[in-house]
Amino acid sequence: MLPKHKIGMPVFMCRFKIYIEGSSWSVSEKYILACDSMTLMVTPHYYDFFTRGMMPLHHYWPIKMDDKCKSIKFAVEWGNNHEEKVQQIGKAASRFIQEDIKMDNVYDYMFHLLTAYSKLMKYKPTVPENATELCSETMACKSGGLVKQLMDQSTVKGPANVSPCIMQPPYDSQTLNSILHQKANSIKQVEKWEKYYFEQISQKNLVATSFSVMIDGDDRKAVEDVKEKNFFQKDPDE
């Protein structure tokens, strides 16, 4: 784990970071994905506005909710034997957050979202008589340090020089089903690898137990290590 300083704040670079929700939606998802580490994402119940744009095994590693410990153990074992692929997944997630989810795109998304909501309104909103107007500068002034710095960075300084992006039309049924099918297949592939891995571990334990009289502890551990490395030389297709 190597320390890295960014915007005056220490950040620790890890090979893996785990994202798991608490009792409700968690704000930490985008921050974890932006750290260049491969995110071990426990199956979420709640979705952020960008979550469905990510692909398993490309932006993150899927973790089963109902068997988290075994699923995380396998993900770590796989990652430790595929360091280059882990880095690729971590970098892909970071690029997605920093480029696709940059503030300009977020503001455009909010504009289109609020515009669509406004068309559904059945009344004309009015400003209450005793309302107090708050500007973005007033909100930022109450903060300090890094929080104020980041709020200043995200503050709109003036009208945009370009028009908002044009919203792409929704996917047609065939394209949407293809994307969903690809996601489902990626998750199933991980589950197959995981199942095969623990089956091999179980078989090795049986072999080690059978020959425990002939092989002392250190030698048996060495044999198991070799077998485990052989498993990771090539991902099982079945």
Secondary structure, DSSP 4 states (H G I P E B T S, - for coil): -EEEEETTEEEEE-SEEEE---SS--TTHHHHHTTSSEEEEE--SS--TTGGG--BTTTBEEE-STTHHHHHHHHHHHHHT-HHHHHHHHHHHHHIIIIIT-HHHHHHHHHHHHHHHHTT--S-----TT-----HHHHHHT--HHHHHHHHHHS--S--SSPPPPPPPPPPHHHHHHHHHHHHHHHHHHHHHHHHHHHHHHHHHHHHHHTTTTS-HHHHHHHHHHHHHHHHHS----
